Every structure is written in structure tokens, then in C-alpha cells.
């Protein structure tokens, strides 16, 4: 296609003043092959320039026509950063030719041609516009992260291309992914590989510190690195708790001319942008894995890697996906180390030994194999997919996981006989897991959206209650904490405590001290969720007490986690499905015969119910009951006896 390549080279010539990146030499071939095949896989290491150079190249080629190009990023910060970088390279402001759209935030205009977004935003666009009209192409960046939403979005987009939109261009990009499976999935499309722009990185293994020594060990390593290098330092940590610990440890060292800056996903956009902006003096960035790919922190010449990350997995204790602490893969470790060599030779200190590095997995386990699939299944049902077994997944999920997701959606009332209900349609519009969407919809129906959104945010985000310590760091007695008025629901008690704190009240409670940052983040998420709800009910129309309403709504969200006390006065019960449970001795559910097991610890033996909520028998919908006749051999009468039993959700 010499005409396309020729025009493309002319367009590139207009931007010759920009810094040349390794990917630039490959762009004419990329445009030509994408034009011929319709799909393409690009492997390009960090520093190649794929994120900021490939989308403008496609935009300025004849392949685009008058349509828009969507660029899919794994994180909100990456989507915002990519749009800003592309706009800056073209001498524009974000929201003109290049814009972004992420959860609860966007900068686009009628002029915007390239929109960076997260996978969840693309999934919602596919629901509203199944044919993707006005979209000429989609670029999936950092696909190696293999999030469930990215797998789902690629599969749905490929289905659109193959069935109704052969003109839709698809590009899958990654720094570390093996391109062969993706190439085969996309019908044997072309693959290109770009050189990177990576300086040598000296990798040093130091051995794993004891957990209680992690903060001091990292503080020592930071001080040593600062004395031996002249650039900024990036420290990879598994979570916000560890970030705060090391932040305090570094503050105690009083490092001169050094600014310590946290970086994690729950921060506001402004807080994250401040970390990426240049400052006078040196900085030490304490980051979760949000800094692993897609974004560049200029000036970093040293990385200290804890080797840990919090990974999203389905947690049967709470019936939701939760972040769990795990060791990272080799690919992830390489990505982190590469951050030290973006601008000059660097150093990476790994807080584990070389022997323990060898057995680490090559790549992370894809989310499709480790998270709850009910949200993905609901999206596909709403999209019109009737046979999920034949849906063209990039990597097929486990059949048992699909069956479990189907059962959960049935119990939540989202689907009936394989068809999406009106309730399911409402749930699918909310960017939360189906259980929590059911909770919010129930609150909207009863005219109490605000409180239900706060509860959903509290259940979905990091717990605001930290381990109970006094301000001197020593364990604090429960007797010194704020006395709360107990309800018949542990969940409601925590919600009331959070509400009291947000209103300017106490911060110490029997479950721990409330973290100001976590509480504010939960409040932001709740406010954003509330703006998405349909406010078609008024508080004055309710005739149920607020607390009872919350408990009823919890039943709607957790119908499969109902338990019945084995006998009056006992802390033991049996849950739907036959699992034995035991109430925590501190539980507010003192005498209720029926209760919800919202948070259970332990999957063998009787699980300990850490958060329960009382249920009245007359709250249960008749649709959930089932009567069966059973035959059994009576042990003493030695004859077969028939009995009728009533089950709930079994």
C-alpha cells in the first residue's frame, strides 16, 4: 500500500521536531499491515513509544476516515496520562483532538478524535452502541495484564468486527505478552515487534526481610540508593498500608532535599498528577503496581522492589472480588526493573534472593481464571449473548465458574431462564459487582440511594477500619474506643460508624480506627455512584425504618448467604448450601434465628462469621422457597421414612 505509507510519512515529517522513539521507524509498516489485515499485534518493550505514537499514526492515516479511535488502558491514571502526553506532543490541550474518558471523569469535546479509556468504559459503550458506530478503530494497550474486562472487551470487539463491522481496525499492544496466542485468536493477523529504548539496569538481590522489618529495611535501602545515585527513586509496594509505614520511616530519617510522594490507585487525579510532575530536588515515589506500566515518572534511575502486589481474586469469605497479597511474576519484576533504565543506566534492588526468583511464574494468572464472572456474564447477557459456552473468549473460563456466576445472577433476580430482567438491566448500568449493584438498586427503589451507595462503596473498597492501635503505635484496648449504639447488624454498625466519622465525629471504634484517607475515598466513590443512580423515589415515600431498610437490602444482595441458628442461644448455624458457620462472639446478631453471613473466615469446618446481619422470616420472598419430599432410613425404626422439607435458595 505505497499510497498510504507515503501520506503517512508526510504526516510524520510535520512532527520531525519531536524526540525520535524506536517505534517511529516501524509505523509505516504498521499502518500498511493494519490496512491489509484489519487487525494487528504489536510487541514493544517499555520506552519504545507505542502508547503515544501508535494512536496518532493511525489517526493521521487514511485508515481512520472520519471516525474516532479508542485507546484502551488498564488504569485510569494511564488513560489520563496517555491522552495528555499525546496532546502535548501535538501542541494541544487535552480535550481537543486527544481526550480521555474514565470512571467518573472525562475530558472530551466535539473535536476529539482519539479517546483513551479504561476497559470498563468500552464495555459500557458496547452496551449502548453494539455496532460501535462512529468508531474506526480500537487499540488495546498493555494487554499482557489480562484483566477480565480487557479479555471481554477484546472478544466483544472482535465479534463486532467479524459479524457486522469488517472495517473496524483492532490493534493489540503489549510489552511482555507472547504474541502468538493473540495472533492466532485474531485469525492469524500480522505481528510486529519493535526495539525498545532501554538503558542497562543493574539488578541486585538482597534477600527477603521479615515482615515486621519491611519498613525499616526499605528506608535503609532508599537512603543507600540516594547516596549512590543522582536520580529519583521508585519503590514498589503491595498497598497503601505499606506505603504509609515506609512514608513514616523515611520522615523519621529527615532526608535532605528529598520529597517522599505516595502513588496509588485510590488517589484523586490531582494527587496522582502531582507525583508525575517535575519538582525541584529529588523525589522518592512509594507506589503500588499502578506505576508498573503505561505511565512514566521522569527522572527515576533506581527501583526498590518488594516483590509483592495485591492481586484481585474472588474471595469466598465475602462473596466478592478482593485484593490479596501475593508474590509477583517474573514478567512483572522485569517491568518494574525496567523503570530504572528509561533515561540512563539504573539500578534495581530486589528484596528477595535469586534462588527464590527462579520458581516465580513467568506471567500473572489471567483474571478470567481467578475472579468472579457474574459481572462479565451480566454484561454479555445484556449485550444479547444467549450461549456463553460458545462465546469466543480469548481464554475460556472454567465451566464451573460460569455456572456459579449464572446461579448468583439468578438468585439476585438479574436473569430468569437465561434472559435479563428489568432489574438486571438496571444493575448492569452500575460500575460495581452485581451483588453491590443489587444493593444500590434496592436503595434507589426505596428512596435511599445516598446511604446505599455509601454502604456499597464501603463493602467494595478497602476497609476504612485499620488495625486497632493507639497513636503511639501500641495496641489499644477496646475499652478506650468510642461506644457505638449496636443494631442487629454488624454491617450496619460499621456503616453508622463511618457516617459518624464523615460527619465530624469519633474515629475510634471496636473494629479499629477509621483511616481518614480511606473514608474520604469511600465517600468520593459513594457520591460518584449516587450520581449514576436513577433518583425516581423520594425519602418521604418510605414507610420502613432506615436501619431495617438497610438490612432488607443486604438480604437482596446476599440471598445465598442466609443462615439459620442451629438452636436458640447457640452461636452456631447452617448456611444455604449446608455449610456450618459460627458467629463471632462480638457480633451484634445476638438472638436472631436467621442471619446473613456477609463476611466469613475459613472454608473448612464451621466458618467464623465476622460480619452478620439479622433477617426476619417474613422478609424472605416466597419465590426463594422450595419444598421437597425426601426418603431416608430411620436409624432406630429400621424403615424408610418420608419427610417434607422447605429449602431457601437450595
C-alpha positions in Angstrom: 0.0 0.0 0.0 2.5 2.7 -1.1 -0.1 5.5 -1.2 -1.0 5.1 2.4 2.6 4.7 3.6 3.6 7.8 1.5 0.9 10.0 3.0 1.8 8.7 6.5 5.5 9.7 6.0 4.4 13.2 5.0 2.4 13.5 8.2 5.3 12.2 10.3 7.5 14.8 8.7 5.4 17.6 10.1 6.3 16.4 13.6 10.0 15.9 13.0 10.9 18.2 15.9 9.7 15.6 18.4 12.1 13.3 20.1 12.6 10.2 17.9 11.5 7.0 19.5 12.2 3.3 18.5 8.6 2.7 17.4 8.7 5.6 14.8 10.6 3.5 12.2 8.0 0.8 12.4 4.9 3.0 12.0 4.7 3.0 8.2 4.8 -0.9 8.1 2.2 -1.0 11.0 -0.2 1.2 9.0 0.3 -0.8 5.8 -0.3 -4.2 7.5 -3.2 -3.0 9.6 -4.8 -1.6 6.4 -4.5 -5.0 4.7 -5.4 -7.3 7.6 -7.8 -5.2 9.8 -6.1 -6.5 13.0 -2.5 -6.4 14.2 -0.5 -7.4 17.3 2.4 -5.2 18.4 5.0 -6.2 20.9 7.1 -3.3 22.0 9.2 -3.0 25.2 9.0 -0.1 27.7 10.4 3.1 26.2 9.6 2.2 22.6 6.8 4.8 22.4 3.9 2.5 21.5 1.3 4.2 23.8 1.8 7.8 22.5 3.0 7.2 18.9 0.8 4.4 17.5 -2.6 6.1 18.0 -1.6 9.4 16.3 -0.1 7.4 13.5 -3.4 5.6 12.9 -5.3 8.8 13.3 -3.2 10.5 10.6 -3.5 7.6 8.1 -6.3 7.0 5.6 -7.5 4.1 7.7 -9.5 6.2 10.0 -11.8 8.1 7.8 -14.0 10.4 9.9 -14.4 8.1 12.8 -12.9 8.0 16.3 -10.0 5.9 17.6 -10.4 4.4 21.1 -7.3 3.5 23.1 -7.9 1.1 26.0 -5.7 1.4 29.0 -5.8 -0.9 32.1 -5.9 2.0 34.6 -7.5 5.4 34.9 -4.2 7.1 35.6 -2.7 5.5 32.5 -5.6 6.7 30.4 -5.3 10.2 31.6 -1.6 10.2 31.2 -1.6 8.8 27.6 -4.1 11.4 26.5 -2.1 14.3 28.0 1.2 13.0 26.5 -0.3 12.7 23.0 -1.9 16.1 23.2 1.3 17.7 24.4 3.3 16.1 21.6 0.9 17.7 19.1 1.0 21.1 20.9 -2.7 20.8 22.0 -4.7 20.7 25.2 -6.4 17.6 26.4 -10.0 17.5 25.2 -9.2 18.8 21.7 -8.0 16.1 19.3 -6.9 13.8 22.1 -9.1 13.3 25.2 -9.9 10.7 27.8 -12.9 9.1 29.4 -12.5 7.2 32.7 -14.8 6.2 35.6 -16.4 9.5 36.9 -14.1 11.8 34.9 -13.7 12.8 31.2 -12.2 15.5 29.0 -13.6 15.2 25.5 -15.2 17.6 23.1 -16.9 17.5 19.7 -13.5 17.8 18.1 -12.0 14.8 19.9 -10.8 12.0 17.6 -8.7 9.8 19.9 -10.2 8.9 23.3 -8.2 6.9 25.9 -10.4 5.0 28.3 -10.4 2.0 30.6 -11.9 -1.3 29.6 -15.0 -0.8 31.7 -15.9 2.3 29.8 -15.6 0.4 26.5 -17.8 -2.3 27.8 -20.5 0.2 28.7 -20.1 1.8 25.2 -20.7 -1.6 23.7 -23.9 -1.9 25.6 -25.2 1.5 24.4 -23.8 1.1 20.9 -23.4 -2.5 20.0 -22.2 -1.7 16.4 -19.7 0.9 17.6 -21.0 3.4 15.1 -18.6 6.2 14.5 -15.6 4.2 15.8 -13.0 3.4 13.2 -10.5 1.5 15.4 -9.6 0.3 18.9 -6.1 0.0 20.3 -5.8 -2.3 23.3 -2.7 -1.2 25.2 -0.8 -3.3 27.9 -2.9 -6.3 27.1 -0.5 -8.5 28.9 -2.1 -7.5 32.2 -5.0 -9.8 31.1 -7.8 -8.2 33.2 -11.2 -9.8 32.8 -12.6 -6.6 31.3 -9.8 -6.4 28.7 -10.4 -10.0 27.7 -14.1 -9.4 27.5 -13.8 -6.1 25.6 -11.4 -7.6 23.0 -13.7 -10.6 22.5 -16.8 -8.4 22.1 -15.0 -6.0 19.7 -13.6 -8.9 17.6 -17.1 -10.3 17.4 -18.4 -6.9 16.2 -15.6 -6.8 13.6 -16.2 -10.3 12.3 -20.0 -10.2 12.2 -21.0 -6.6 11.3 -18.0 -4.2 11.1 -15.3 -5.6 8.9 -14.0 -2.0 8.6 -13.2 -1.8 12.3 -9.5 -1.9 13.0 -8.1 -3.7 16.0 -4.6 -3.4 17.5 -3.4 -5.3 20.5 -0.2 -4.0 22.1 2.0 -5.3 24.9 5.5 -5.0 26.3 5.7 -8.6 27.6 2.9 -10.8 26.2 3.7 -13.7 24.0 2.1 -12.5 20.7 1.4 -15.9 19.2 -1.8 -16.8 21.0 -3.3 -13.3 20.3 -2.3 -13.5 16.7 -4.0 -16.9 16.4 -7.1 -15.6 18.1 -7.4 -12.7 15.7 -7.4 -15.0 12.7 -3.6 -15.2 12.1 -3.2 -11.4 11.8 0.3 -9.8 11.4 2.6 -9.4 14.3 5.2 -6.6 14.6 8.0 -6.3 17.2 9.7 -3.0 18.0 13.0 -2.4 19.6 12.9 -0.6 22.9 14.8 2.3 24.3 16.2 0.8 27.5 19.4 1.5 29.3 21.2 -1.2 31.3 19.8 -1.9 34.7 22.0 -3.4 37.4 19.8 -5.9 39.3 20.7 -6.7 42.9 19.1 -9.4 45.1 19.2 -8.7 48.8 17.1 -11.4 50.4 13.6 -11.2 51.9 13.2 -9.1 55.1 11.0 -10.2 57.9 7.5 -8.7 57.6 7.9 -6.6 60.7 11.2 -5.3 59.3 10.0 -4.3 55.9 9.6 -0.6 56.6 13.0 -0.1 58.2 14.7 -2.3 55.6 13.2 -0.2 52.7 14.1 3.0 54.5 17.7 1.8 54.7 17.8 0.8 51.0 16.3 4.2 50.0 18.9 6.1 52.0 21.7 4.0 50.5 20.4 4.4 46.9 20.1 8.2 47.3 23.7 8.4 48.4 25.0 6.4 45.4 22.8 7.7 42.6 21.8 11.1 41.3 18.2 10.4 40.2 14.8 9.8 41.7 13.8 6.5 43.4 10.7 4.4 42.7 9.7 1.9 45.4 7.2 -0.8 44.5 5.0 -1.8 47.5 1.9 -4.0 47.7 -0.6 -1.5 49.1 -1.4 1.8 50.8 -0.8 0.4 54.3 2.8 -0.4 53.4 3.2 2.9 51.7 2.1 4.8 54.8 4.5 2.7 57.0 7.5 3.5 54.8 6.5 7.1 54.4 6.7 7.4 58.2 10.0 5.6 58.4 11.5 7.9 55.8 10.2 11.0 57.5 12.0 9.9 60.7 15.3 9.8 58.8 14.9 13.5 57.8 16.3 13.1 54.3 17.6 16.4 53.0 16.3 17.9 49.7 14.1 14.8 49.1 10.4 14.7 48.7 8.5 11.5 49.5 5.4 11.0 47.3 2.9 8.2 47.6 1.3 6.9 44.3 -1.7 4.5 44.3 -5.0 4.0 42.5 -7.4 5.4 45.2 -5.8 8.9 45.0 -7.5 11.8 43.3 -6.4 12.6 39.7 -4.8 15.8 41.1 -2.8 13.9 43.7 -1.6 11.4 41.0 -0.7 14.2 38.6 1.4 15.9 41.2 3.6 12.8 41.5 4.2 12.7 37.8 5.1 16.4 37.5 8.7 17.5 37.8 9.8 19.1 41.1 12.9 20.9 42.4 15.1 18.4 44.3 14.9 14.7 44.3 11.8 12.5 45.0 11.2 9.1 46.3 7.9 7.7 44.9 6.2 5.0 47.0 3.9 3.2 44.6 1.7 0.2 44.1 1.7 -1.6 40.8 -0.1 1.4 39.1 3.5 2.6 38.3 4.4 -0.7 36.7 3.2 0.0 33.1 1.7 2.7 30.9 3.0 5.7 32.9 6.5 7.3 33.0 7.9 9.0 36.0 10.6 11.1 34.6 14.0 11.1 36.4 13.8 7.7 38.0 17.1 5.9 38.0 16.7 3.5 40.8 13.9 1.0 41.7 13.4 -0.8 45.0 11.1 -3.8 44.5 9.3 -5.5 47.4 8.3 -8.3 45.0 4.8 -8.2 46.3 1.4 -7.0 44.9 -2.2 -7.1 45.9 -4.0 -9.2 43.2 -7.7 -9.3 42.6 -9.2 -12.7 43.3 -12.6 -14.0 44.2 -12.8 -14.2 48.0 -15.4 -16.8 49.1 -15.3 -15.2 52.6 -17.2 -12.2 51.4 -18.6 -13.4 48.1 -16.8 -10.6 46.2 -13.6 -10.0 44.4 -10.9 -8.7 46.8 -7.3 -7.7 46.6 -5.0 -10.4 48.1 -1.3 -10.2 48.9 0.9 -12.3 46.5 4.4 -12.5 45.0 4.7 -11.0 41.6 5.7 -12.9 38.4 9.0 -12.7 36.5 7.4 -10.6 33.8 6.1 -8.1 36.4 9.5 -8.0 38.1 11.2 -7.2 34.7 8.7 -4.4 34.1 9.4 -2.9 37.5 13.2 -3.1 37.0 12.8 -1.5 33.5 11.5 1.7 35.1 15.1 2.4 36.4 16.5 2.4 32.8 14.2 4.7 30.9 16.6 7.7 30.7 20.0 6.4 31.7 21.7 3.3 33.2 20.0 2.5 36.5 19.8 0.0 39.4 17.1 -2.2 40.8 17.2 -3.7 44.3 15.0 -6.7 44.7 14.1 -7.6 48.2 14.3 -11.4 47.7 17.1 -13.7 46.8 18.0 -15.1 43.4 17.1 -18.7 44.3 13.5 -17.7 45.1 13.3 -15.8 41.9 13.7 -18.9 39.6 10.4 -20.6 40.7 8.3 -17.5 40.3 5.7 -17.8 37.5 6.6 -16.3 34.1 3.3 -14.3 33.9 0.4 -13.4 36.2 -2.6 -15.7 36.2 -5.2 -14.1 33.9 -8.2 -12.6 35.8 -10.6 -14.8 33.8 -9.2 -17.7 35.8 -9.3 -16.1 39.3 -12.2 -13.6 39.7 -16.0 -13.7 39.9 -17.5 -13.9 36.4 -21.0 -12.8 37.3 -20.4 -9.2 36.2 -18.9 -10.3 32.9 -21.8 -12.7 32.4 -24.4 -10.0 33.1 -22.7 -7.7 30.6 -22.8 -10.4 27.9 -26.4 -11.2 28.7 -27.4 -7.6 28.4 -25.4 -7.4 25.1 -27.6 -10.2 23.7 -25.4 -13.3 24.1 -27.5 -16.3 24.8 -24.9 -19.1 24.7 -22.0 -18.2 26.8 -20.3 -21.6 26.3 -19.9 -20.7 22.6 -18.8 -17.1 23.1 -15.4 -16.5 21.6 -13.4 -15.9 24.7 -9.7 -15.2 24.2 -9.2 -17.7 27.0 -12.2 -19.7 28.0 -13.1 -19.6 31.7 -13.8 -22.6 33.8 -17.2 -24.1 33.2 -17.9 -24.4 36.9 -17.1 -20.7 37.4 -19.6 -19.8 34.6 -22.2 -22.0 36.3 -21.6 -20.4 39.7 -21.9 -16.9 38.1 -25.2 -17.9 36.4 -26.6 -19.2 39.7 -25.7 -16.0 41.5 -27.3 -13.8 38.9 -30.5 -15.9 39.1 -30.5 -15.5 42.9 -30.1 -11.8 42.6 -33.0 -11.6 40.2 -30.8 -10.3 37.3 -31.7 -13.1 35.0 -34.6 -15.6 34.6 -34.4 -18.6 32.4 -31.3 -17.2 30.7 -33.0 -13.8 29.9 -32.0 -10.5 31.5 -34.8 -9.0 33.7 -35.6 -5.3 34.1 -33.7 -5.5 37.4 -30.7 -7.0 35.6 -30.7 -4.1 33.1 -30.6 -1.6 36.0 -27.8 -3.5 37.7 -25.7 -3.6 34.5 -25.6 0.2 34.3 -23.7 0.4 37.6 -19.9 0.0 37.6 -19.8 -2.3 40.6 -20.1 -6.0 41.2 -23.6 -7.5 40.8 -24.2 -8.0 44.5 -23.5 -4.4 45.2 -25.4 -3.2 42.1 -28.4 -5.2 43.5 -27.9 -3.4 46.9 -27.9 0.0 45.2 -30.9 -0.7 43.0 -32.8 -1.7 46.1 -31.9 1.6 47.8 -33.0 3.6 44.8 -36.3 1.8 44.8 -36.8 2.7 48.5 -35.7 6.3 48.0 -32.5 6.0 50.0 -29.8 6.0 47.2 -27.3 8.0 49.1 -26.9 5.7 52.1 -27.0 2.5 50.0 -24.3 3.9 47.7 -22.1 4.6 50.8 -22.7 1.1 52.0 -21.8 -0.4 48.6 -18.7 1.7 48.5 -17.7 0.6 52.0 -18.1 -3.0 51.0 -16.3 -2.8 47.7 -13.3 -0.6 48.6 -10.5 -1.0 51.1 -11.9 -1.2 54.7 -11.7 2.1 56.4 -11.1 0.4 59.8 -7.3 -0.1 60.4 -5.9 -2.5 63.0 -6.6 -1.2 66.4 -3.5 0.8 67.5 -3.2 3.8 69.6 -1.4 6.9 68.3 1.9 5.7 69.9 1.7 2.5 67.8 0.8 0.2 70.6 -2.3 -2.0 70.7 -5.3 -0.1 72.1 -7.8 -1.6 74.5 -11.4 -1.9 73.2 -12.5 -0.1 76.4 -10.8 3.1 75.2 -12.7 3.1 71.9 -15.9 5.0 71.1 -19.0 3.3 72.3 -21.4 2.7 69.5 -25.1 2.1 69.7 -25.4 -1.5 68.4 -28.1 -2.6 66.0 -28.9 -6.1 64.9 -26.4 -5.9 62.0 -22.6 -5.8 62.2 -22.6 -4.3 58.7 -25.0 -1.5 59.7 -22.9 -0.8 62.8 -19.9 -0.2 60.7 -21.8 1.9 58.3 -23.2 4.0 61.1 -19.6 4.4 62.5 -18.4 5.6 59.0 -21.3 8.0 58.8 -20.5 9.4 62.2 -16.8 9.9 61.3 -17.7 11.6 58.0 -19.9 14.0 59.9 -17.0 15.0 62.0 -17.4 12.6 64.9 -15.2 10.0 66.5 -12.6 7.9 64.7 -12.0 5.0 67.2 -14.4 2.1 67.2 -14.4 -1.5 68.3 -13.3 -2.7 64.9 -10.3 -0.2 64.6 -9.5 3.4 63.9 -11.0 4.8 60.8 -8.4 5.9 58.2 -9.2 9.5 57.1 -7.9 8.8 53.6 -9.8 5.6 53.2 -13.0 7.1 54.5 -12.7 10.1 52.1 -12.1 7.8 49.2 -15.2 5.7 50.1 -17.2 8.9 50.3 -16.0 10.0 46.9 -16.9 6.7 45.3 -20.3 6.8 47.0 -21.0 10.3 45.7 -20.0 9.2 42.2 -22.2 6.1 42.4 -25.1 8.2 43.6 -24.8 10.5 40.5 -25.3 7.4 38.3 -28.5 6.2 40.0 -32.0 6.9 38.8 -33.4 9.2 41.6 -37.1 8.4 41.0 -38.0 7.8 44.6 -38.3 10.2 47.5 -37.4 9.6 51.1 -40.8 10.8 52.3 -42.4 7.9 50.4 -40.8 5.3 52.6 -42.6 3.6 55.5 -39.8 1.4 56.6 -37.2 2.5 59.2 -33.8 3.4 57.8 -32.0 0.6 59.6 -34.5 -2.1 58.7 -34.3 -0.9 55.1 -30.5 -1.4 55.0 -30.9 -4.9 56.5 -33.6 -5.8 53.9 -31.3 -4.5 51.1 -28.5 -6.7 52.4 -30.7 -9.7 52.1 -31.4 -8.7 48.5 -27.7 -8.6 47.8 -26.7 -11.7 49.8 -29.7 -14.2 49.5 -27.3 -17.1 49.0 -25.6 -16.4 52.3 -28.6 -16.7 54.6 -28.0 -18.9 57.7 -30.3 -20.3 60.4 -29.2 -20.7 64.0 -29.0 -24.4 65.0 -30.7 -23.8 68.3 -31.7 -20.8 70.4 -28.8 -19.3 72.3 -26.2 -21.0 70.1 -23.6 -19.1 68.1 -23.6 -21.9 65.5 -25.8 -22.0 62.4 -26.0 -23.6 59.0 -25.9 -21.5 55.8 -27.6 -22.0 52.4 -25.8 -25.0 50.8 -25.3 -26.7 54.1 -22.1 -25.0 55.3 -21.7 -24.7 59.1 -21.0 -21.3 60.5 -20.2 -19.7 63.8 -21.0 -16.2 64.9 -18.2 -14.0 66.2 -18.6 -13.5 70.0 -18.6 -9.7 69.4 -21.4 -9.9 66.8 -24.4 -7.6 67.2 -26.6 -10.5 66.0 -27.3 -11.9 69.5 -30.6 -13.7 69.2 -31.9 -13.6 65.6 -32.9 -17.1 64.3 -31.9 -16.1 60.8 -28.9 -14.0 59.8 -26.8 -13.2 56.7 -23.1 -14.2 56.6 -21.7 -11.1 54.9 -18.1 -11.9 55.8 -16.9 -15.4 56.7 -13.4 -16.5 57.6 -12.4 -20.1 56.9 -13.6 -22.5 54.2 -13.1 -25.8 56.2 -15.2 -26.7 59.2 -17.5 -24.1 60.6 -16.6 -20.7 59.1 -16.3 -17.7 61.5 -18.9 -15.1 60.6 -17.0 -11.8 61.1 -19.9 -9.6 59.9 -23.5 -10.8 60.2 -26.9 -9.1 59.7 -30.2 -10.2 61.3 -33.1 -11.3 59.0 -36.8 -11.6 59.8 -38.5 -14.6 58.3 -41.3 -12.5 56.7 -38.6 -10.6 54.7 -37.9 -13.7 52.6 -39.5 -13.7 49.2 -41.8 -16.7 48.5 -40.0 -17.2 45.2 -36.9 -18.3 47.0 -38.5 -21.2 48.8 -38.6 -24.8 47.5 -40.4 -27.8 49.1 -39.1 -31.3 48.5 -40.1 -34.8 49.7 -37.1 -36.8 50.9 -36.8 -40.5 51.8 -34.3 -41.7 54.5 -33.7 -44.8 56.5 -34.7 -44.2 60.2 -31.7 -45.3 62.3 -33.8 -46.9 65.1 -37.0 -48.0 63.4 -35.0 -49.5 60.6 -37.5 -48.4 58.0 -37.7 -45.9 55.2 -39.4 -42.6 56.3 -40.7 -39.9 54.0 -40.4 -36.2 55.1 -41.2 -32.9 53.6 -38.5 -30.2 53.8 -38.5 -26.5 52.9 -35.3 -25.0 51.5 -34.3 -21.4 50.7 -32.1 -20.8 47.7 -31.0 -24.5 47.7 
